Amino acid sequence: MISDGLKLMVLGVGTVFSFLGLMVVFMVISAKVLAPFAHVLEAPAAAPKRKSKPEGKQPKNDEDKQLAAAAIAAVHMHRNRKK
């Protein structure tokens, strides 16, 4: 029974290994075949937008301010709790 299991394991691992090897070969071949067409397939990269004023890490609205205050209070309570 163990020999049958080993045979199935070798067959399964061999099948997966062969498939992955063939996949790598076909990917390399397709990369070489499609290399001349790379300029057609790629979209041009957009230029990054620059902000006029650098904004700090300040919350933008009241809800964000409340969340930041709650987080600061929770950290403060955690650090100052008595053991």
MIDOSE-1310 file (N, C-alpha, C; in nm, 2 decimals, decimal comma, always signed):
residues 83
misd	+0,08/-0,12/+0,00/+0,00/+0,00/+0,00/+0,09/+0,13/+0,00; +0,20/+0,12/+0,08/+0,29/+0,24/+0,08/+0,35/+0,25/-0,06; +0,39/+0,14/-0,12/+0,45/+0,16/-0,26/+0,35/+0,22/-0,36; +0,22/+0,19/-0,35/+0,13/+0,25/-0,44/+0,12/+0,40/-0,41
glkl	+0,12/+0,44/-0,28/+0,12/+0,58/-0,25/+0,24/+0,65/-0,30; +0,36/+0,59/-0,29/+0,48/+0,65/-0,34/+0,47/+0,66/-0,49; +0,42/+0,56/-0,56/+0,41/+0,57/-0,70/+0,32/+0,69/-0,74; +0,20/+0,70/-0,67/+0,11/+0,81/-0,70/+0,18/+0,95/-0,67
mvlg	+0,25/+0,95/-0,56/+0,32/+1,08/-0,53/+0,42/+1,12/-0,63; +0,50/+1,02/-0,68/+0,60/+1,05/-0,78/+0,53/+1,09/-0,91; +0,42/+1,02/-0,95/+0,35/+1,06/-1,07/+0,29/+1,20/-1,06; +0,24/+1,24/-0,94/+0,18/+1,37/-0,93/+0,28/+1,48/-0,93
vgtv	+0,39/+1,46/-0,85/+0,50/+1,56/-0,85/+0,56/+1,57/-0,99; +0,58/+1,46/-1,05/+0,64/+1,46/-1,19/+0,55/+1,54/-1,29; +0,42/+1,52/-1,27/+0,32/+1,59/-1,36/+0,33/+1,74/-1,34; +0,33/+1,78/-1,21/+0,33/+1,92/-1,18/+0,46/+1,98/-1,22
fsfl	+0,57/+1,91/-1,20/+0,70/+1,97/-1,24/+0,71/+1,98/-1,39; +0,66/+1,88/-1,46/+0,66/+1,89/-1,61/+0,58/+2,01/-1,66; +0,46/+2,02/-1,60/+0,37/+2,13/-1,64/+0,44/+2,27/-1,61; +0,49/+2,28/-1,50/+0,56/+2,41/-1,46/+0,68/+2,44/-1,55
glmv	+0,75/+2,34/-1,59/+0,87/+2,35/-1,68/+0,82/+2,40/-1,82; +0,71/+2,33/-1,87/+0,66/+2,37/-2,00/+0,61/+2,51/-1,99; +0,54/+2,55/-1,88/+0,49/+2,69/-1,87/+0,60/+2,79/-1,88; +0,71/+2,76/-1,81/+0,83/+2,85/-1,81/+0,88/+2,87/-1,95
vfmv	+0,89/+2,75/-2,02/+0,95/+2,75/-2,16/+0,85/+2,84/-2,25; +0,72/+2,82/-2,24/+0,63/+2,89/-2,32/+0,63/+3,04/-2,29; +0,65/+3,07/-2,16/+0,65/+3,21/-2,12/+0,77/+3,28/-2,18; +0,89/+3,21/-2,18/+1,01/+3,27/-2,23/+1,00/+3,29/-2,38
isak	+0,94/+3,19/-2,45/+0,92/+3,20/-2,59/+0,83/+3,31/-2,63; +0,71/+3,32/-2,56/+0,62/+3,43/-2,59/+0,68/+3,57/-2,55; +0,76/+3,58/-2,45/+0,83/+3,71/-2,42/+0,92/+3,75/-2,54; +0,99/+3,65/-2,60/+1,08/+3,68/-2,71/+1,00/+3,72/-2,83
vlap	+0,89/+3,65/-2,85/+0,81/+3,67/-2,97/+0,74/+3,81/-2,96; +0,69/+3,84/-2,84/+0,61/+3,97/-2,83/+0,70/+4,09/-2,80; +0,83/+4,07/-2,78/+0,92/+4,19/-2,74/+0,91/+4,30/-2,85; +0,91/+4,27/-2,98/+0,90/+4,38/-3,07/+0,77/+4,46/-3,06
fahv	+0,67/+4,41/-3,00/+0,54/+4,47/-2,99/+0,52/+4,54/-2,86; +0,62/+4,55/-2,77/+0,61/+4,60/-2,64/+0,56/+4,74/-2,64; +0,61/+4,82/-2,73/+0,57/+4,97/-2,73/+0,42/+4,98/-2,76; +0,36/+4,89/-2,83/+0,22/+4,89/-2,86/+0,13/+4,85/-2,74
leap	+0,18/+4,76/-2,67/+0,10/+4,70/-2,56/+0,11/+4,79/-2,43; +0,22/+4,86/-2,41/+0,24/+4,94/-2,29/+0,17/+5,08/-2,30; +0,11/+5,12/-2,19/+0,05/+5,25/-2,19/+0,16/+5,35/-2,14; +0,16/+5,47/-2,19/+0,27/+5,56/-2,14/+0,24/+5,60/-1,99
aaap	+0,34/+5,62/-1,92/+0,33/+5,65/-1,77/+0,29/+5,80/-1,76; +0,19/+5,82/-1,67/+0,15/+5,96/-1,65/+0,25/+6,03/-1,56; +0,27/+6,16/-1,58/+0,36/+6,23/-1,50/+0,30/+6,25/-1,36; +0,38/+6,24/-1,25/+0,32/+6,26/-1,12/+0,28/+6,40/-1,10
krks	+0,17/+6,42/-1,03/+0,12/+6,55/-1,00/+0,19/+6,60/-0,87; +0,22/+6,73/-0,87/+0,29/+6,79/-0,76/+0,19/+6,89/-0,69; +0,19/+6,88/-0,56/+0,11/+6,97/-0,48/+0,18/+7,10/-0,46; +0,10/+7,21/-0,46/+0,16/+7,34/-0,44/+0,21/+7,36/-0,30
kpeg	+0,13/+7,31/-0,20/+0,17/+7,32/-0,06/+0,18/+7,18/+0,00; +0,29/+7,15/+0,06/+0,30/+7,01/+0,12/+0,21/+7,01/+0,25; +0,12/+6,91/+0,25/+0,03/+6,90/+0,36/+0,09/+6,80/+0,47; +0,08/+6,84/+0,59/+0,13/+6,75/+0,70/+0,04/+6,64/+0,72
kqpk	+0,06/+6,57/+0,83/-0,02/+6,45/+0,86/-0,14/+6,49/+0,95; -0,19/+6,61/+0,93/-0,30/+6,66/+1,01/-0,44/+6,61/+0,96; -0,53/+6,57/+1,05/-0,66/+6,53/+1,00/-0,73/+6,64/+0,93; -0,81/+6,60/+0,83/-0,87/+6,70/+0,74/-1,01/+6,75/+0,79
nded	-1,09/+6,66/+0,85/-1,22/+6,70/+0,89/-1,24/+6,67/+1,04; -1,36/+6,70/+1,09/-1,39/+6,68/+1,24/-1,39/+6,53/+1,28; -1,44/+6,45/+1,19/-1,45/+6,31/+1,22/-1,30/+6,25/+1,23; -1,22/+6,29/+1,14/-1,08/+6,25/+1,15/-1,01/+6,30/+1,27
kqla	-1,04/+6,42/+1,31/-0,98/+6,47/+1,43/-1,03/+6,40/+1,56; -1,16/+6,36/+1,56/-1,21/+6,28/+1,67/-1,14/+6,14/+1,68; -1,13/+6,08/+1,56/-1,06/+5,95/+1,56/-0,92/+5,96/+1,60; -0,85/+6,06/+1,56/-0,71/+6,08/+1,60/-0,70/+6,10/+1,75
aaai	-0,79/+6,18/+1,81/-0,79/+6,21/+1,95/-0,82/+6,08/+2,03; -0,91/+6,00/+1,98/-0,95/+5,87/+2,04/-0,83/+5,78/+2,04; -0,76/+5,77/+1,93/-0,64/+5,68/+1,92/-0,53/+5,73/+2,01; -0,51/+5,86/+2,02/-0,41/+5,91/+2,11/-0,44/+5,88/+2,26
aavh	-0,57/+5,90/+2,29/-0,62/+5,87/+2,43/-0,60/+5,73/+2,46; -0,63/+5,64/+2,37/-0,62/+5,49/+2,39/-0,47/+5,45/+2,41; -0,38/+5,51/+2,34/-0,24/+5,48/+2,35/-0,19/+5,53/+2,49; -0,24/+5,65/+2,52/-0,20/+5,71/+2,65/-0,25/+5,63/+2,77
mhrn	-0,37/+5,58/+2,76/-0,43/+5,50/+2,87/-0,35/+5,37/+2,88; -0,32/+5,31/+2,76/-0,25/+5,18/+2,76/-0,11/+5,19/+2,82; -0,04/+5,30/+2,79/+0,09/+5,32/+2,84/+0,10/+5,35/+2,99; -0,01/+5,42/+3,04/-0,01/+5,47/+3,18/-0,09/+5,38/+3,27
rkk	-0,14/+5,26/+3,23/-0,22/+5,18/+3,32/-0,12/+5,11/+3,42; -0,18/+5,09/+3,54/-0,11/+5,03/+3,65/-0,10/+4,88/+3,63; +0,01/+4,82/+3,66/+0,02/+4,67/+3,64/+0,01/+4,60/+3,77
